[in-house]
Amino acid sequence: MVFNVLEPALTRYISLREDLEGFLRDKYGQDHPNFDFEVEHDCDRWTFEAPEKVNDKDILRLIDELQAKGQPGQVAGY
């Protein structure tokens, strides 16, 4: 497994652990149904384990989805 760290520029748009965990389960859950992604928020960064390095494009897609839903705490644009 790969330890991932999201930079603060991306982290600030993901306010809920459940949103990041849901994204990871959607992306990897079929192949890893019982995997604990060990999602943590520390020093303005989300950290987590995943089967591979999650690229910024995927994280930006998650941010777009959250903004489209109008999640509290989300800021338009990045």
Secondary structure, DSSP 4 states (H G I P E B T S, - for coil): -EEEE--HHHHTT---HHHHHHHHHHHHTTT-TT-----EEETTEEEEEESSPPPHHHHHHHHHHHHHHT-TT--S--
